[in-house]
């Protein structure tokens, strides 16, 4: 009824290679490249909260995920982005409030890097949606 569980699986792969070239000053810039492989297995939850004296609706959101990733660089890119292979945890939480006119106010935050000594990422979001 009021609580929805949503399992998720995400797979990502990207690669970028820059060919060698000579710049305007005659300097030779060597070939360099980057590769990222990432898999995420997660479980999100949305829970509707009953409000006794309001015509709006409140929804609590959250989630946990395990992220496994691997990065590799070649050329100068290997100095800028060191090779990494490992796993980490990610957690997120938020609140959605639907106003009586149907507009939705959303606030959320996440932290990624649980258990990884050399990785940390965090952020937040604020949204307002009004259909007309």
Secondary structure, 3 states (H helix, E strand, C coil): CCEEEEEEEEEEEEEEEECCEECCCCCEECCEEEEEEEEEEEEEEEEEECCCCCCCEEEEEEEEEEEEEEEEEECCHHHHCCCEEEEEEEEEEEEEEECCCCCEEEEEEEEEEECCCCCCEEEEEEEEECCC
